[in-house]
Amino acid sequence: MDEYFVDDRLMITPLRHEKGVKLAGEVACTHQVPLASAIAQCAQRADEITVGLTRVGHLSDSGLVTLVGFARTLRPPQYLCLAADPELHLNKRLTERGWDQLDTLRAGCRATTGAT
């Protein structure tokens, strides 16, 4: 992703040393299109696409559905790696819906640089 997305609730920027994006703020239903677009740009160039969520205070269900929906479009060896703090309860939310079984989605990843 070569561009940024910013509105009054969310900022999406590219990661510096990994293929992916980092988010800061709150992810709402209105962010589905820019979020999917940003991730899609990264997916064209990498097998591991990282989404840094460590600066996200709230991830709406629709935002999570967008991430999972995108992961479902990937084919191994590609996968979406969600780097998040425990406060977002990603593992629990994914497990409750059976999404933790997707081969192309990994939660609990930690971006090594640029995600915080």
Secondary structure, 3 states (H helix, E strand, C coil): CCCCEECCCEEEEECCCCCEEEEEEEECHHHHHHHHHHHHHHHCCCCEEEEEEEEEEEECHHHHHHHHHHHHHCCCCCEEEEECCHHHCHHHHHHHHCHHHCCCEEEEECCCCCCC
